[in-house]
Amino acid sequence: MIIGISAAAMAAGIGVGATSLANAETTSPTPSATASQAPEKGADDQAGDKGGGPERGGHRGAGFDTATLASKLGVEETALKDALKAAREATRPEEGTRTAPTEAERIAREAAFAKALAEQLTLDEQKVTDALAELRTAEEAQRTADQKETLAKAVTDGKLTSSEADAVQKALDAGIVSMRGGPRG
């Protein structure tokens, strides 16, 4: 009985919070991708296949597959995987520096990774940078579509109201929260 009351109170609180968030004004600018941005997010998180292993993309979802990148670059996938591994090693931050990078540091890391990957593949650096940026943009668009689909399903299934889903979408768009995985149960 107490658990049921607690759950109901928590759900009501989440609903009120989500509704308040939906009605909040957004005054900060929304970040946008630039051509210089690539999917590399950290030493262990460069572009890779969707297998979930060390070839998997960054923590924020840069999980495009190596077959797609290899095709864009005109190289064999196995050669790309070897080059990705070598580029990661070449651009790995020193031990003990695993703090979140500033925006400028992140951009510099991405550029260094693209340069190292281009060198490993003996390709033009701009070609690699452009391919990584294209894949990042496509991945972000897919993630956004998946999030909207998940929220729409939650509304259809009666798990969220339309207002709550709108509030969650607003928080996602503002970068306040992130959505991982898909619907549960």
Order of alpha helices (4+ residues) and beta strands (2+ residues): alpha-alpha-alpha-alpha-alpha-alpha
